Amino acid sequence: MTTSRQNKRKNKTRRKILYTVLIVAMVLLSGVIVFATNLSFQTKNAVNKIYEPLDREKEEQNEAIEKFDNAKAEDSAFTILLAGIENEEKAKYGRSDVLLVATVNPKTNKISMVSIPRDTRVYIPDLGYNDKINHSYANGGINYTINTIEEMLDIPIDYYVSTDFQGFEDIVDTVGGIDVEVPFTFKAQLTGSLKWKTYTEGPMELNGNEALAYVRMRKSDPQGDIGRNNRQKQVIKEIIDRGTSISNITKIDDMIEDIGNNVKTNIPSSEYLGLIKTYQKIKSSPIEQLQLKGVDDTRRGVYYFIPDEEGLEELSEQLKLNLKDFGNNAQTDSKKSTKVTDLTIGE
């Protein structure tokens, strides 16, 4: 009799514990849903400040959005252009100082990345002649630049993020600064204060103003543009890692609000959280660092970087390879398709 009563008490206690656990779980789940809904709503409002579709998207807005939504549902690969803009007084657009193209494939967990030197001599289709690639932005903004890069690399550019120098500083400061591995000791002049900053070989923590000087310095780099491009890639990856961290995701609406006056993108607000999840999934994978091969040249007293035609074709093929859909066995199939990983063209 006593044993039976004890068993009943134990069962009651277990039920109470179970009910308590279920209630706590439901409260936590409700909190997550409310937070996610609120975050999405706030992000959508904040992103209106930075959303700037391309001209071709304005003409076919519904078709472009539908196409992207279908692609995202299938985890298709995509391309993104990161453009750093040097604003000039009395200039409508300024000039592109940094151009970095990345292809992202969620199925193969792979990112391929290449920097295009600002003095690269290319054909600018909207102008109808060859010139420095940064002049494409100076003449027609991001639309001319994307058309030029698509012509040059023979790949589509799905998305872009452009920022001026102040926007770049704001981004770095908003994510709490960045940690970099300085390849060699050098000095660079900071914008605004014009003070000289010493960057010591090894790990360093940089704020926005310091990070800008770090990625812009070229003359003291023994590798010239190649070294500068490598530092740009290093900083971009660190910014994305910081920006997509759990601690910063909760502040995404504030982050967008802070950078809204100096950053533009054609990424719809509805896709922000999805892209963050995609990057969190693949960010631990090594980035395939590609390099554009070419030679320095001076024509009529003007410096140009002339791309090597064979190297450019090889670079284009590597980028296209990362955009291919390898199906369900993506990792295995991609390894069969190429024996080269972390390829650097032209080094």
N, C-alpha and C positions, 0 to 999 in steps of 0.2 A: 504493500500500500504506500509506504513511504517512498519507495523507488519510483512508483508511478507518478506521485506528486512532484518528485524532483525532476523527472523527465518532462512533465508538463511545464514546470517553471523554466527549464532549459530551452524548451521549444519556444515559449513566449519571449524569452530573452533574445533568442536567435532571430525571431520574427521582428522584434523591435529594432535590433541592429540592422537587419536587412531593409526594413522600411526607412530607417534613418539614412542608410547608404543610398538608397534609391532617391530619396528626397534631395539629399545633397547633390547627387549626380544630375538630377533634373534642374536644380537651381544653377549649377555650374554650366550645363548645356545651354540653358536659357540665356545665361550671361554671355556666353560665347556668341550665340546667334544675334543677340542685341548689339554686342560690340561690333561684330562683322557687318551687320546692316548699317549701323551708325558710321563705321569707318568708310564703307562703300559710298554712302550718301555724302559724307563730308569730302571725300576724295573727289567725287564727281563734281562737286561745287568748286573745289580749289583748282582742279585741273582745267577748268574753263579759261583760266588766265594764261595757260601755257599751250593750249591746244591750237595748232595751226595746220590744217590739212594742206596737202600739196594741191596745186592747180588742177591736176588730173583727177584728184579725189573729189574736189568740189564739183567737177563736171559729172562724175559718176559715183556720188557719195553712197547711195544705197547699194549699188553693185559691189563697191569696194569693201564695205562693212560686211556684207553677206559672205563675200569670198573669204575674208579674214576669219569670220566666226567659224565657217566650215573647216578651214585649215587648222584652227586652234583645236577644234573638237577631235581632229585626227592626229594631233601632236606633230604637225608638219614643221619642217625646218623653215627658218626665216632669216632675213638679213636686216642689219641695222647700221646706220651711218651715224657716227658721233663727230660733230663739227664744232671746232672752237673758232670763234669769230673775233677778229681784231677790228674793233670799231674805229672809224676815222671821222674827223670833223668834216662837215659839208658833204659826206658821202652817204648815199642812200642805203647801201647795204654793208659797207666795210669789206674786209677780205678774210678768207678762211685761213687761219694760221695752223690749225690742226684738223686733219681728215683721217678718221680711223673707221675702217669697214670690218664688221664682224658677221660671220655666218653662224647660226645657232641651230643645232639639230638635237631636239629632245629625245629622239629615239636612240641615237648613238651616244648620247651624253657628251657631245663634243662641241667646242667652240673654236672656230678658226678666225684669226685676227690679222689684219694688215694695215699699216700706216702708209698713207700716200704723201710724200714730201710736198710741201706747198709750192715749190718751184718746178714741179713736174710739168714738162711740156706735153700737152695732149690736145686732141681735137675737141673743140667746144661746139657741139651741134647747133645750139641756139644762136651762136655767133657766126658759124660757118667758116671758122679758121682755127689754126693751132695757136695756143698761148699757154701761159702758166695756169695751172688748175685753180689757183686761188683767185684768178681774174674771172672765173666763171661765177663765183659768188658776188664779186664786185659789180658785175654787170646784170645779174638776174637773181641774186639771192639763192636760197636753198634749192629752188626748182631747177635753175641752170646747173647747179653743182651736181645734183642727183642725176640729171640727164647726162652730164659729162662722165660721171663715174660708171653709169650703166653702159655707156658707149665704150668706155675704156676697158672695163673688166668683163663685159658681156654677161652680167648677172643682174637680176632685178633688185632694187633697193626697196624693201617693204616699209621700213620705218626709219625715222631720223630723230636725233636729239641734237639741237644746236644751242650753244651758249656763248655769250661774250665773256670777257675776262672777269668782270664783276660777278657774273652768274657762276663761273667756275669756282671763284673764291667762296661764294655763298654756299655752293653745294658741299664743298669740303668742310666748311665750318658747320654746316647743318648736320652732317653725319658725325660730327665730333672730332674732326681731324683725321689724318691717315698716318699709317706707319709704312715707311719705305726702306729698302736696302740700297743705300747710296753706293754706286759702283766705284767711285773714286772721289777724292777730295777736290772741291772746287769752290769758287766764289761766284755769286750771281746777285744782280741788283734787283731789289724788290720794287714793285710798282707802288705808286703813291708816295711813300716815304723816301724812295730812292736810296735807302740804306743798302749796304752790302752785307749779304748773308753768307756765312761759310757752311758748306755742306760737307760733313766729314764722312769718309768712307765707313760703311757699316750701317746699322739700324738707326733711323731717326724718325721722330714724330714731327709732322708738319701741320701747320694751320693753312687756311686757304691762301693767304698771301704768299707764304713760303712755298706751297705746292705749285702755285702758278709760275714762280721763277724757276722752280726745279724742272718743270716740263718744257719751259721755253728756251732754256740755255742750250746753245749749240756750238758757239765758237770755241769753248774750252774743252769740248768733248773730243777725244782722240778719234772717235768713230764718226764724228760729224752728225749728219742727219740720221744715220742708222742708230747711233747711240741715243739721240734725242727721241726717236720713234720708240725705242725700247723703254725709255723712261716714261713716255706717254702711256704705253700699254700697261706698264707696272702700276701707274697711278690710277688709270681707269678701272682696272680690276679691283684695286683696293677700295675705290669709291663705291663700286657696285656691291662688293662684299659687305662694306659697312652699311650701305643704304638698304640692303635686303636682309640685314640681321633682324632677329626677333625684336630687339629693343627699339630699333628704328622703324620697323613696320607699323608699330602702334602710333608713330608720329608722322605717318606719311602725308596726312593732310596738312599738317603744320609745315613739313618740309617743302611741299609743293607751293604753299602760300609764300614761304620765305624766298623762293627762287623764281616766283612767277613773273617778275618784271624783266628777267634776263635770260630765260630759258624758253625755247619753243620745241614742240614735238607734234607729230601726227599720230601718236599712239592714243587710241580712245580710252577714256577713263574706265570703261567697263572691262578693259583688258589688263589693268595695272596689277591687280592681285594675282591673276593667272600667270603673268610674266614673272612676277616675283617667285611664285611657287616653282615655275620652270627653272629659274636660275638657281634657286636653293637646291634643287635636285641635282644639277650638273656642275655646280661651282667647284666641287672638290676634284673634278676631272682636270687633267692638264690642258692648258690652252695651246692650240697649235699656232705658234708664232710664225707668220709668213713675212717675207721681205721682198720688196720690189727691187729687182736688179736693174741697174742702169749706170750711166756715166755722167760726170759733170761736163758742162759745155758753156761757152760764152759766145753769144751771137749778137753782133753789133753793140758790144759793150754790156749786154744783159746776160745774167747768169741763168742757166736752165739745168734741170735734171732730166736727162733723156732716157726714158725707159728702154731696156733691151727687148726687142720684139719677141724673141724666143722665151725669155724669162717672163714676159708679160702673159704670154699664152699659157705657160706652165702654171703661173699664179692663178689665172682664170680657171684652169682645170681643177686645181686644188680647192678653190672656193666652191665650184660647182659640185665637186664630189661630196662636200659636206652638206649640200642642199638636197642630195638624193634621198629618196625614201627607200630604205632597205627592207621594209616589211617587218614582220614580227621578230625575226632573228636579227635585229639591227646590229648588235655588237659583233656577232660572228660574221655576218655578211660584209660589214664595213671593213673588217680586218682582211677578209679575202680580197676585197676590191683594191686595196693599196697596201704596199709593204712599208710605206714611209709614214712615220708619225713625227710630230714636232718638226716638220720640214722648214728650213730657212732657205729661201731662194735667194741666191746671189751672195751668200757669205762664203 
